[in-house]
Amino acid sequence: AVLSHNINLQELYIANNNLQAAGAIKIANGLENASNLTVIDFSNNNINEEAAVDIAAILSHNINLPWLYIADNNLQAAGAITIAKGLENASNLTVIDFFNNNISEEAAVDI
């Protein structure tokens, strides 16, 4: 995949594409070597908690990431918590958008 060879990628806008879990997992795996990302926008792609594991894995390698948009998906509580754990070392994170992901109150405590 093209993404896996582009280590200098800084911004990825892939919103509104109906990637679903399988597509999001493929994109996330392709970003494995992209450690210079400053913006990731996975909004409105019908991504569920299944894809959250792979997304969290790439986020854990992008500790300088300031912006993550993952609104309007179907992460549910488990997916949002998984992604939040992937961001634990992201000290430059200034924007994270979990809007409209069916996250429960109990999950909000863990985030």
Secondary structure, DSSP 8 states (H G I E B T S, - for coil): -HHHH-TT--EEE--SS--HHHHHHHHHHHTTT-TT-SEEE--SS--BHHHHHHHHHHHHH-TT--EEE--SSB-HHHHHHHHHHHTTT-TT--EEE--SS---HHHHHH-
